[in-house]
Amino acid sequence: MMATVNRESYAAAAEKLTAGTQSATAAQLATTADEIVSVARLLRGEPRLRRALTDPSRPGAERGELLRSLLTGKLGTAAVDALVTLASGRWSAPNELLDATERLGVDTVLASAEKGGILADVEDELFRFAHVVAGSPKLAVTLSDPTAPADRRAKLAEDLLKGKSEAATVQLVKVALEGFGGRSFETSLGKLVELTAAKRDREVAYVTAAKVLDDAEEQRLSAKLSDLYGRQVSLKVAVDPSIIGGISVQVGSDLYDGTILRRLNEARQAFAK
């Protein structure tokens, strides 16, 4: 979670970006998102620049103009103005500016997807890809390996998603590969699923079932969880026969485990005493 001072700096940049893109199309927003993500990538690879842009001994306006001098003519006006506002703010540490730049890029990708009417598709595609990665240890290791060139891992992800996912999904997966907010790749994917759901004003419920749930079962479960949490719930269902029967549901830090496997484990523990 951002510190208060960082949240204020981020909010000012987000407001600037919103004002500069009010009439933008989904495609134009996607281009702006690409530009912001490219600057996050630049900051990640240039620690000296991060320090210069967050140096508390330099006035905010001076730091902002330093970034403007680097970006003008290379990026669109909306992206430059928002990023200059970001750099002009107060930051508790250089990495906080990097995290905020990444978050601004992600939020802009999501705004583009929302305007294009594909936000729900992006949410589902991110979850499915995360599920594929989690189910393949070799793939997970390959994509998560920080010693492997980032462009090579990005190309692998692109090849896996080609023809199956929206461009916004591919862009977000690339952000996850960089380690969104300092997280691991798989944790980054999970966070991005949750941010996408939040953009749709929904909670994410991760459901593990022993068999595929039919539509009626999913609808009943979704309705119960929506009543419980007071907002719409987006179900993300994974099938795992090893739980034998029943389901488990995780929403945030809340875990509801009604699986037969849990009951058997509890019984074994009781008999072992």
CYANA upper distance limits for C-alpha pairs under 8 A (distance plus 0.5 A):
  2 MET  CA      6 ASN  CA      6.28
  2 MET  CA      7 ARG  CA      6.19
  2 MET  CA     96 GLU  CA      8.49
  3 ALA  CA      7 ARG  CA      6.65
  3 ALA  CA     92 SER  CA      8.38
  4 THR  CA      8 GLU  CA      6.78
  5 VAL  CA      9 SER  CA      6.92
  5 VAL  CA     90 ARG  CA      6.90
  5 VAL  CA     91 TRP  CA      7.33
  5 VAL  CA     92 SER  CA      8.17
  6 ASN  CA     10 TYR  CA      6.60
  6 ASN  CA     89 GLY  CA      8.29
  6 ASN  CA     90 ARG  CA      6.99
  6 ASN  CA     91 TRP  CA      6.06
  6 ASN  CA     92 SER  CA      7.59
  6 ASN  CA     96 GLU  CA      7.93
  7 ARG  CA     11 ALA  CA      6.45
  8 GLU  CA     12 ALA  CA      6.80
  9 SER  CA     13 ALA  CA      7.02
  9 SER  CA     85 THR  CA      8.31
  9 SER  CA     86 LEU  CA      6.58
  9 SER  CA     88 SER  CA      8.50
  9 SER  CA     89 GLY  CA      5.32
  9 SER  CA     90 ARG  CA      6.75
  9 SER  CA     91 TRP  CA      8.19
 10 TYR  CA     14 ALA  CA      6.62
 10 TYR  CA     86 LEU  CA      6.71
 10 TYR  CA     89 GLY  CA      8.36
 10 TYR  CA    100 ALA  CA      6.97
 10 TYR  CA    104 LEU  CA      8.45
 11 ALA  CA     15 GLU  CA      6.54
 12 ALA  CA     16 LYS  CA      6.71
 12 ALA  CA     85 THR  CA      7.38
 12 ALA  CA     86 LEU  CA      7.77
 13 ALA  CA     17 LEU  CA      6.68
 13 ALA  CA     82 ALA  CA      5.41
 13 ALA  CA     83 LEU  CA      7.24
 13 ALA  CA     85 THR  CA      5.68
 13 ALA  CA     86 LEU  CA      5.60
 14 ALA  CA     18 THR  CA      6.64
 14 ALA  CA     82 ALA  CA      7.35
 14 ALA  CA    104 LEU  CA      7.42
 15 GLU  CA     19 ALA  CA      6.70
 16 LYS  CA     20 GLY  CA      6.74
 16 LYS  CA     81 ASP  CA      7.62
 16 LYS  CA     82 ALA  CA      5.94
 16 LYS  CA     85 THR  CA      7.92
 17 LEU  CA     21 THR  CA      6.65
 17 LEU  CA     78 ALA  CA      6.52
 17 LEU  CA     79 ALA  CA      7.45
 17 LEU  CA     81 ASP  CA      7.84
 17 LEU  CA     82 ALA  CA      5.61
 18 THR  CA     22 GLN  CA      6.46
 20 GLY  CA     78 ALA  CA      5.67
 21 THR  CA     29 LEU  CA      7.76
 21 THR  CA     78 ALA  CA      7.12
 24 ALA  CA     28 GLN  CA      6.12
 24 ALA  CA     29 LEU  CA      6.63
 25 THR  CA     29 LEU  CA      6.68
 25 THR  CA    112 SER  CA      8.20
 25 THR  CA    115 LYS  CA      7.85
 26 ALA  CA     30 ALA  CA      6.66
 26 ALA  CA    111 ALA  CA      8.30
 26 ALA  CA    112 SER  CA      5.07
 26 ALA  CA    113 ALA  CA      7.32
 26 ALA  CA    114 GLU  CA      8.49
 26 ALA  CA    115 LYS  CA      5.88
 26 ALA  CA    116 GLY  CA      5.82
 27 ALA  CA     31 THR  CA      6.85
 27 ALA  CA    112 SER  CA      7.46
 28 GLN  CA     32 THR  CA      6.83
 28 GLN  CA    112 SER  CA      8.45
 29 LEU  CA     33 ALA  CA      6.58
 29 LEU  CA    108 THR  CA      7.09
 29 LEU  CA    109 VAL  CA      7.67
 29 LEU  CA    111 ALA  CA      7.72
 29 LEU  CA    112 SER  CA      5.62
 30 ALA  CA     34 ASP  CA      6.71
 30 ALA  CA    108 THR  CA      7.67
 30 ALA  CA    109 VAL  CA      6.36
 30 ALA  CA    112 SER  CA      5.99
 30 ALA  CA    168 ALA  CA      8.15
 31 THR  CA     35 GLU  CA      6.82
 32 THR  CA     36 ILE  CA      6.81
 32 THR  CA     76 GLY  CA      7.50
 32 THR  CA     78 ALA  CA      7.75
 32 THR  CA     79 ALA  CA      6.31
 32 THR  CA    108 THR  CA      7.84
 33 ALA  CA     37 VAL  CA      6.62
 33 ALA  CA     79 ALA  CA      8.43
 33 ALA  CA    105 GLY  CA      5.50
 33 ALA  CA    106 VAL  CA      7.66
 33 ALA  CA    108 THR  CA      5.62
 33 ALA  CA    109 VAL  CA      5.88
 34 ASP  CA     38 SER  CA      6.62
 34 ASP  CA    105 GLY  CA      7.71
 34 ASP  CA    109 VAL  CA      8.44
 34 ASP  CA    171 GLN  CA      8.37
 35 GLU  CA     39 VAL  CA      7.00
 35 GLU  CA     75 LEU  CA      6.83
 35 GLU  CA     76 GLY  CA      8.33
 35 GLU  CA     79 ALA  CA      7.21
 35 GLU  CA    105 GLY  CA      8.46
 36 ILE  CA     40 ALA  CA      6.91
 36 ILE  CA     79 ALA  CA      6.76
 36 ILE  CA     83 LEU  CA      8.10
 36 ILE  CA    101 THR  CA      7.40
 36 ILE  CA    102 GLU  CA      7.99
 36 ILE  CA    104 LEU  CA      7.71
 36 ILE  CA    105 GLY  CA      5.59
 37 VAL  CA     41 ARG  CA      6.78
 37 VAL  CA    101 THR  CA      7.80
 37 VAL  CA    102 GLU  CA      6.55
 37 VAL  CA    105 GLY  CA      5.57
 37 VAL  CA    106 VAL  CA      8.19
 37 VAL  CA    175 VAL  CA      8.17
 38 SER  CA     42 LEU  CA      6.79
 39 VAL  CA     43 LEU  CA      6.68
 39 VAL  CA    101 THR  CA      8.02
 40 ALA  CA     44 ARG  CA      6.64
 40 ALA  CA     98 LEU  CA      6.46
 40 ALA  CA     99 ASP  CA      8.49
 40 ALA  CA    101 THR  CA      6.01
 40 ALA  CA    102 GLU  CA      6.00
 40 ALA  CA    105 GLY  CA      8.50
 41 ARG  CA     45 GLY  CA      6.95
 42 LEU  CA     46 GLU  CA      6.67
 43 LEU  CA     47 PRO  CA      7.10
 43 LEU  CA     49 LEU  CA      7.16
 43 LEU  CA     50 ARG  CA      6.40
 43 LEU  CA     98 LEU  CA      6.70
 44 ARG  CA     98 LEU  CA      7.19
 46 GLU  CA     50 ARG  CA      7.04
 47 PRO  CA     51 ARG  CA      6.75
 47 PRO  CA     94 PRO  CA      8.40
 48 ARG  CA     52 ALA  CA      6.68
 49 LEU  CA     53 LEU  CA      6.61
 50 ARG  CA     54 THR  CA      6.81
 50 ARG  CA     94 PRO  CA      5.76
 50 ARG  CA     95 ASN  CA      7.77
 50 ARG  CA     97 LEU  CA      7.76
 50 ARG  CA     98 LEU  CA      7.90
 51 ARG  CA     55 ASP  CA      6.28
 51 ARG  CA     94 PRO  CA      5.86
 52 ALA  CA     63 ARG  CA      7.77
 53 LEU  CA     63 ARG  CA      5.73
 53 LEU  CA     64 GLY  CA      7.92
 53 LEU  CA     66 LEU  CA      8.16
 53 LEU  CA     67 LEU  CA      7.99
 53 LEU  CA     87 ALA  CA      6.44
 53 LEU  CA     88 SER  CA      8.41
 53 LEU  CA     94 PRO  CA      8.15
 54 THR  CA     63 ARG  CA      7.90
 54 THR  CA     87 ALA  CA      7.57
 54 THR  CA     90 ARG  CA      7.62
 54 THR  CA     91 TRP  CA      6.52
 54 THR  CA     93 ALA  CA      7.48
 54 THR  CA     94 PRO  CA      6.16
 54 THR  CA     97 LEU  CA      7.84
 55 ASP  CA     63 ARG  CA      8.48
 56 PRO  CA     90 ARG  CA      8.05
 58 ARG  CA     62 GLU  CA      7.06
 58 ARG  CA     63 ARG  CA      7.18
 59 PRO  CA     63 ARG  CA      6.99
 59 PRO  CA     88 SER  CA      8.31
 60 GLY  CA     64 GLY  CA      6.61
 60 GLY  CA     87 ALA  CA      7.64
 60 GLY  CA     88 SER  CA      4.57
 60 GLY  CA     89 GLY  CA      6.50
 60 GLY  CA     90 ARG  CA      7.88
 61 ALA  CA     65 GLU  CA      6.65
 61 ALA  CA     88 SER  CA      5.98
 62 GLU  CA     66 LEU  CA      6.73
 62 GLU  CA     88 SER  CA      8.01
 63 ARG  CA     67 LEU  CA      7.09
 63 ARG  CA     87 ALA  CA      6.66
 63 ARG  CA     88 SER  CA      6.24
 64 GLY  CA     68 ARG  CA      6.71
 64 GLY  CA     83 LEU  CA      8.49
 64 GLY  CA     84 VAL  CA      5.11
 64 GLY  CA     85 THR  CA      7.04
 64 GLY  CA     86 LEU  CA      8.16
 64 GLY  CA     87 ALA  CA      5.56
 64 GLY  CA     88 SER  CA      5.12
 65 GLU  CA     69 SER  CA      6.56
 65 GLU  CA     84 VAL  CA      7.38
 66 LEU  CA     70 LEU  CA      7.21
 67 LEU  CA     71 LEU  CA      6.80
 67 LEU  CA     83 LEU  CA      8.30
 67 LEU  CA     84 VAL  CA      6.67
 67 LEU  CA     87 ALA  CA      7.72
 68 ARG  CA     72 THR  CA      6.15
 68 ARG  CA     80 VAL  CA      7.08
 68 ARG  CA     81 ASP  CA      8.42
 68 ARG  CA     84 VAL  CA      6.53
 71 LEU  CA     75 LEU  CA      6.56
 71 LEU  CA     80 VAL  CA      6.96
 72 THR  CA     76 GLY  CA      8.42
 72 THR  CA     77 THR  CA      8.35
 72 THR  CA     80 VAL  CA      7.32
 75 LEU  CA     79 ALA  CA      7.05
 75 LEU  CA     80 VAL  CA      6.84
 76 GLY  CA     80 VAL  CA      6.78
 77 THR  CA     81 ASP  CA      6.48
 78 ALA  CA     82 ALA  CA      6.72
 79 ALA  CA     83 LEU  CA      6.58
 80 VAL  CA     84 VAL  CA      6.48
 81 ASP  CA     85 THR  CA      6.70
 82 ALA  CA     86 LEU  CA      6.72
 83 LEU  CA     87 ALA  CA      6.67
 83 LEU  CA    101 THR  CA      8.00
 84 VAL  CA     88 SER  CA      6.57
 85 THR  CA     89 GLY  CA      7.04
 86 LEU  CA     97 LEU  CA      8.17
 86 LEU  CA    101 THR  CA      8.20
 87 ALA  CA     97 LEU  CA      7.84
 91 TRP  CA     96 GLU  CA      6.86
 91 TRP  CA     97 LEU  CA      7.01
 92 SER  CA     96 GLU  CA      7.23
 93 ALA  CA     97 LEU  CA      7.77
 94 PRO  CA     98 LEU  CA      7.41
 95 ASN  CA     99 ASP  CA      6.69
 96 GLU  CA    100 ALA  CA      6.61
 97 LEU  CA    101 THR  CA      6.61
 98 LEU  CA    102 GLU  CA      6.75
 99 ASP  CA    103 ARG  CA      6.64
 99 ASP  CA    180 PHE  CA      7.88
 99 ASP  CA    181 GLY  CA      5.65
 99 ASP  CA    182 GLY  CA      8.20
100 ALA  CA    104 LEU  CA      6.56
101 THR  CA    105 GLY  CA      6.76
102 GLU  CA    106 VAL  CA      6.71
102 GLU  CA    175 VAL  CA      8.16
102 GLU  CA    180 PHE  CA      7.52
102 GLU  CA    181 GLY  CA      7.95
103 ARG  CA    107 ASP  CA      6.52
103 ARG  CA    181 GLY  CA      8.40
104 LEU  CA    108 THR  CA      6.67
105 GLY  CA    109 VAL  CA      6.77
106 VAL  CA    110 LEU  CA      6.76
106 VAL  CA    172 LEU  CA      7.39
106 VAL  CA    175 VAL  CA      8.44
107 ASP  CA    111 ALA  CA      6.62
108 THR  CA    112 SER  CA      6.66
109 VAL  CA    113 ALA  CA      6.77
109 VAL  CA    168 ALA  CA      6.68
109 VAL  CA    171 GLN  CA      8.32
109 VAL  CA    172 LEU  CA      8.15
110 LEU  CA    114 GLU  CA      6.52
110 LEU  CA    119 LEU  CA      7.41
110 LEU  CA    168 ALA  CA      8.12
110 LEU  CA    196 THR  CA      7.22
110 LEU  CA    199 LYS  CA      7.92
111 ALA  CA    115 LYS  CA      6.65
112 SER  CA    116 GLY  CA      6.62
113 ALA  CA    117 GLY  CA      6.61
113 ALA  CA    118 ILE  CA      5.71
113 ALA  CA    119 LEU  CA      5.49
113 ALA  CA    122 VAL  CA      8.05
113 ALA  CA    168 ALA  CA      7.15
114 GLU  CA    118 ILE  CA      6.56
114 GLU  CA    119 LEU  CA      5.51
118 ILE  CA    122 VAL  CA      6.76
119 LEU  CA    123 GLU  CA      6.78
119 LEU  CA    196 THR  CA      7.57
119 LEU  CA    200 ARG  CA      8.12
120 ALA  CA    124 ASP  CA      6.84
120 ALA  CA    196 THR  CA      8.43
120 ALA  CA    197 ALA  CA      8.28
120 ALA  CA    200 ARG  CA      8.32
121 ASP  CA    125 GLU  CA      6.56
121 ASP  CA    166 GLU  CA      8.27
122 VAL  CA    126 LEU  CA      6.58
122 VAL  CA    165 SER  CA      8.08
122 VAL  CA    166 GLU  CA      7.13
122 VAL  CA    168 ALA  CA      7.36
122 VAL  CA    169 THR  CA      5.92
122 VAL  CA    196 THR  CA      8.14
123 GLU  CA    127 PHE  CA      6.88
123 GLU  CA    193 VAL  CA      6.08
123 GLU  CA    196 THR  CA      6.20
123 GLU  CA    197 ALA  CA      7.08
124 ASP  CA    128 ARG  CA      6.61
124 ASP  CA    193 VAL  CA      8.44
124 ASP  CA    236 LYS  CA      8.41
125 GLU  CA    129 PHE  CA      6.59
125 GLU  CA    165 SER  CA      6.87
125 GLU  CA    169 THR  CA      7.22
126 LEU  CA    130 ALA  CA      6.61
126 LEU  CA    169 THR  CA      6.83
126 LEU  CA    173 VAL  CA      7.96
126 LEU  CA    189 LEU  CA      7.33
126 LEU  CA    192 LEU  CA      8.15
126 LEU  CA    193 VAL  CA      6.63
127 PHE  CA    131 HIS  CA      6.60
127 PHE  CA    189 LEU  CA      8.08
127 PHE  CA    190 GLY  CA      7.89
127 PHE  CA    193 VAL  CA      6.78
127 PHE  CA    236 LYS  CA      7.62
128 ARG  CA    132 VAL  CA      6.69
129 PHE  CA    133 VAL  CA      6.69
130 ALA  CA    134 ALA  CA      6.58
130 ALA  CA    186 GLU  CA      7.18
130 ALA  CA    189 LEU  CA      6.71
130 ALA  CA    190 GLY  CA      7.78
131 HIS  CA    135 GLY  CA      6.65
131 HIS  CA    238 ALA  CA      8.13
132 VAL  CA    136 SER  CA      6.96
133 VAL  CA    137 PRO  CA      7.67
133 VAL  CA    139 LEU  CA      6.53
133 VAL  CA    140 ALA  CA      5.76
133 VAL  CA    186 GLU  CA      8.32
134 ALA  CA    140 ALA  CA      6.98
134 ALA  CA    186 GLU  CA      8.12
136 SER  CA    140 ALA  CA      6.64
137 PRO  CA    141 VAL  CA      6.61
138 LYS  CA    142 THR  CA      6.69
139 LEU  CA    143 LEU  CA      6.60
140 ALA  CA    144 SER  CA      6.43
140 ALA  CA    186 GLU  CA      8.37
141 VAL  CA    145 ASP  CA      6.34
142 THR  CA    148 ALA  CA      8.43
142 THR  CA    153 ARG  CA      7.96
143 LEU  CA    153 ARG  CA      6.13
143 LEU  CA    156 LEU  CA      8.50
143 LEU  CA    157 ALA  CA      8.32
143 LEU  CA    177 LEU  CA      7.49
143 LEU  CA    185 PHE  CA      8.04
144 SER  CA    177 LEU  CA      7.41
144 SER  CA    184 SER  CA      7.74
144 SER  CA    185 PHE  CA      6.15
144 SER  CA    186 GLU  CA      8.36
146 PRO  CA    150 ALA  CA      8.24
148 ALA  CA    152 ARG  CA      7.74
148 ALA  CA    153 ARG  CA      7.62
149 PRO  CA    153 ARG  CA      7.07
150 ALA  CA    154 ALA  CA      6.56
150 ALA  CA    177 LEU  CA      8.00
150 ALA  CA    178 GLU  CA      7.89
151 ASP  CA    155 LYS  CA      6.57
152 ARG  CA    156 LEU  CA      6.84
153 ARG  CA    157 ALA  CA      6.80
153 ARG  CA    177 LEU  CA      8.03
154 ALA  CA    158 GLU  CA      6.62
154 ALA  CA    174 LYS  CA      6.43
154 ALA  CA    177 LEU  CA      7.70
155 LYS  CA    159 ASP  CA      6.64
156 LEU  CA    160 LEU  CA      6.78
157 ALA  CA    161 LEU  CA      6.69
157 ALA  CA    170 VAL  CA      8.14
157 ALA  CA    173 VAL  CA      7.99
157 ALA  CA    174 LYS  CA      8.20
158 GLU  CA    162 LYS  CA      6.20
158 GLU  CA    170 VAL  CA      6.99
161 LEU  CA    165 SER  CA      6.12
161 LEU  CA    170 VAL  CA      7.44
165 SER  CA    169 THR  CA      6.72
165 SER  CA    170 VAL  CA      7.49
166 GLU  CA    170 VAL  CA      7.16
167 ALA  CA    171 GLN  CA      6.75
168 ALA  CA    172 LEU  CA      6.73
169 THR  CA    173 VAL  CA      6.67
170 VAL  CA    174 LYS  CA      6.79
171 GLN  CA    175 VAL  CA      6.95
172 LEU  CA    176 ALA  CA      6.77
172 LEU  CA    192 LEU  CA      7.92
173 VAL  CA    177 LEU  CA      6.74
173 VAL  CA    189 LEU  CA      7.47
174 LYS  CA    178 GLU  CA      7.10
175 VAL  CA    179 GLY  CA      7.28
175 VAL  CA    180 PHE  CA      6.46
176 ALA  CA    180 PHE  CA      5.60
176 ALA  CA    184 SER  CA      8.39
176 ALA  CA    185 PHE  CA      5.88
176 ALA  CA    186 GLU  CA      8.16
176 ALA  CA    188 SER  CA      5.55
176 ALA  CA    189 LEU  CA      6.32
176 ALA  CA    192 LEU  CA      8.43
177 LEU  CA    185 PHE  CA      5.91
177 LEU  CA    188 SER  CA      8.44
178 GLU  CA    185 PHE  CA      7.94
179 GLY  CA    183 ARG  CA      5.53
179 GLY  CA    184 SER  CA      5.99
179 GLY  CA    185 PHE  CA      6.07
179 GLY  CA    188 SER  CA      6.80
180 PHE  CA    184 SER  CA      8.14
180 PHE  CA    185 PHE  CA      8.12
180 PHE  CA    188 SER  CA      5.89
181 GLY  CA    188 SER  CA      8.14
183 ARG  CA    187 THR  CA      6.46
183 ARG  CA    188 SER  CA      6.07
184 SER  CA    188 SER  CA      6.39
185 PHE  CA    189 LEU  CA      6.85
186 GLU  CA    190 GLY  CA      6.94
187 THR  CA    191 LYS  CA      6.75
188 SER  CA    192 LEU  CA      6.66
189 LEU  CA    193 VAL  CA      6.76
190 GLY  CA    194 GLU  CA      6.91
191 LYS  CA    195 LEU  CA      6.70
192 LEU  CA    196 THR  CA      6.57
193 VAL  CA    197 ALA  CA      6.75
193 VAL  CA    204 VAL  CA      8.45
194 GLU  CA    198 ALA  CA      6.53
194 GLU  CA    203 GLU  CA      7.84
194 GLU  CA    204 VAL  CA      6.63
195 LEU  CA    199 LYS  CA      6.69
196 THR  CA    200 ARG  CA      7.23
197 ALA  CA    201 ASP  CA      6.84
197 ALA  CA    202 ARG  CA      5.60
197 ALA  CA    203 GLU  CA      6.85
197 ALA  CA    204 VAL  CA      7.03
197 ALA  CA    234 SER  CA      7.51
198 ALA  CA    202 ARG  CA      5.61
198 ALA  CA    203 GLU  CA      7.01
201 ASP  CA    231 ARG  CA      8.01
201 ASP  CA    232 GLN  CA      7.65
202 ARG  CA    231 ARG  CA      6.85
202 ARG  CA    232 GLN  CA      5.49
202 ARG  CA    233 VAL  CA      5.69
202 ARG  CA    234 SER  CA      6.64
203 GLU  CA    231 ARG  CA      7.61
203 GLU  CA    232 GLN  CA      6.96
203 GLU  CA    233 VAL  CA      5.20
203 GLU  CA    234 SER  CA      6.44
203 GLU  CA    251 VAL  CA      7.81
204 VAL  CA    233 VAL  CA      6.30
204 VAL  CA    234 SER  CA      5.38
204 VAL  CA    235 LEU  CA      6.65
204 VAL  CA    236 LYS  CA      7.60
204 VAL  CA    251 VAL  CA      6.64
204 VAL  CA    252 GLY  CA      8.15
205 ALA  CA    233 VAL  CA      7.01
205 ALA  CA    234 SER  CA      6.51
205 ALA  CA    235 LEU  CA      5.46
205 ALA  CA    236 LYS  CA      6.52
205 ALA  CA    249 VAL  CA      6.84
205 ALA  CA    250 GLN  CA      6.07
205 ALA  CA    251 VAL  CA      5.22
205 ALA  CA    252 GLY  CA      8.27
206 TYR  CA    235 LEU  CA      6.71
206 TYR  CA    236 LYS  CA      5.38
206 TYR  CA    237 VAL  CA      6.61
206 TYR  CA    238 ALA  CA      8.25
206 TYR  CA    249 VAL  CA      6.08
206 TYR  CA    250 GLN  CA      5.57
206 TYR  CA    251 VAL  CA      7.01
207 VAL  CA    235 LEU  CA      7.26
207 VAL  CA    236 LYS  CA      6.34
207 VAL  CA    237 VAL  CA      5.12
207 VAL  CA    238 ALA  CA      6.66
207 VAL  CA    247 ILE  CA      7.32
207 VAL  CA    248 SER  CA      6.20
207 VAL  CA    249 VAL  CA      5.04
207 VAL  CA    250 GLN  CA      7.05
208 THR  CA    237 VAL  CA      6.36
208 THR  CA    238 ALA  CA      5.43
208 THR  CA    239 VAL  CA      6.20
208 THR  CA    240 ASP  CA      6.95
208 THR  CA    247 ILE  CA      6.04
208 THR  CA    248 SER  CA      5.74
208 THR  CA    249 VAL  CA      7.04
209 ALA  CA    213 LEU  CA      7.93
209 ALA  CA    237 VAL  CA      7.71
209 ALA  CA    238 ALA  CA      6.87
209 ALA  CA    239 VAL  CA      5.46
209 ALA  CA    240 ASP  CA      6.44
209 ALA  CA    241 PRO  CA      7.90
209 ALA  CA    243 ILE  CA      7.93
209 ALA  CA    245 GLY  CA      7.64
209 ALA  CA    246 GLY  CA      6.83
209 ALA  CA    247 ILE  CA      5.06
209 ALA  CA    248 SER  CA      7.26
210 ALA  CA    239 VAL  CA      6.07
210 ALA  CA    240 ASP  CA      5.54
210 ALA  CA    241 PRO  CA      4.86
210 ALA  CA    242 SER  CA      7.45
210 ALA  CA    243 ILE  CA      6.29
210 ALA  CA    244 ILE  CA      6.20
210 ALA  CA    245 GLY  CA      5.63
210 ALA  CA    246 GLY  CA      7.01
210 ALA  CA    247 ILE  CA      7.31
211 LYS  CA    239 VAL  CA      6.13
211 LYS  CA    240 ASP  CA      7.56
211 LYS  CA    241 PRO  CA      6.99
211 LYS  CA    245 GLY  CA      8.33
212 VAL  CA    239 VAL  CA      6.71
213 LEU  CA    217 GLU  CA      6.34
213 LEU  CA    218 GLU  CA      6.70
214 ASP  CA    218 GLU  CA      6.82
215 ASP  CA    219 GLN  CA      6.61
216 ALA  CA    220 ARG  CA      6.71
217 GLU  CA    221 LEU  CA      6.67
218 GLU  CA    222 SER  CA      6.46
218 GLU  CA    235 LEU  CA      8.24
219 GLN  CA    223 ALA  CA      6.57
220 ARG  CA    224 LYS  CA      6.76
221 LEU  CA    225 LEU  CA      6.71
222 SER  CA    226 SER  CA      6.49
222 SER  CA    232 GLN  CA      8.32
222 SER  CA    233 VAL  CA      6.56
222 SER  CA    234 SER  CA      7.89
222 SER  CA    235 LEU  CA      7.29
223 ALA  CA    227 ASP  CA      6.70
224 LYS  CA    228 LEU  CA      6.74
225 LEU  CA    229 TYR  CA      6.58
225 LEU  CA    232 GLN  CA      8.49
225 LEU  CA    233 VAL  CA      7.04
226 SER  CA    230 GLY  CA      6.05
226 SER  CA    231 ARG  CA      5.69
226 SER  CA    232 GLN  CA      5.49
226 SER  CA    233 VAL  CA      5.95
227 ASP  CA    231 ARG  CA      7.61
241 PRO  CA    245 GLY  CA      8.06
242 SER  CA    261 LEU  CA      8.08
243 ILE  CA    247 ILE  CA      8.41
243 ILE  CA    259 THR  CA      6.52
243 ILE  CA    260 ILE  CA      6.76
243 ILE  CA    261 LEU  CA      5.36
243 ILE  CA    262 ARG  CA      8.25
244 ILE  CA    259 THR  CA      7.75
244 ILE  CA    260 ILE  CA      6.35
244 ILE  CA    261 LEU  CA      6.58
245 GLY  CA    259 THR  CA      6.13
245 GLY  CA    260 ILE  CA      5.66
245 GLY  CA    261 LEU  CA      7.82
246 GLY  CA    258 GLY  CA      6.10
246 GLY  CA    259 THR  CA      4.80
246 GLY  CA    260 ILE  CA      6.45
247 ILE  CA    257 ASP  CA      7.04
247 ILE  CA    258 GLY  CA      5.87
247 ILE  CA    259 THR  CA      5.54
248 SER  CA    255 LEU  CA      7.73
248 SER  CA    256 TYR  CA      6.02
248 SER  CA    257 ASP  CA      4.71
248 SER  CA    258 GLY  CA      6.04
248 SER  CA    259 THR  CA      6.61
249 VAL  CA    255 LEU  CA      6.30
249 VAL  CA    256 TYR  CA      5.57
249 VAL  CA    257 ASP  CA      6.88
250 GLN  CA    254 ASP  CA      6.09
250 GLN  CA    255 LEU  CA      4.96
250 GLN  CA    256 TYR  CA      6.81
251 VAL  CA    255 LEU  CA      7.08
257 ASP  CA    262 ARG  CA      7.63
258 GLY  CA    262 ARG  CA      7.64
258 GLY  CA    263 ARG  CA      8.37
259 THR  CA    263 ARG  CA      7.23
260 ILE  CA    264 LEU  CA      6.66
261 LEU  CA    265 ASN  CA      6.67
262 ARG  CA    266 GLU  CA      6.66
263 ARG  CA    267 ALA  CA      6.64
264 LEU  CA    268 ARG  CA      6.67
265 ASN  CA    269 GLN  CA      6.72
266 GLU  CA    270 ALA  CA      6.68
267 ALA  CA    271 PHE  CA      6.75
268 ARG  CA    272 ALA  CA      6.62
269 GLN  CA    273 LYS  CA      7.09
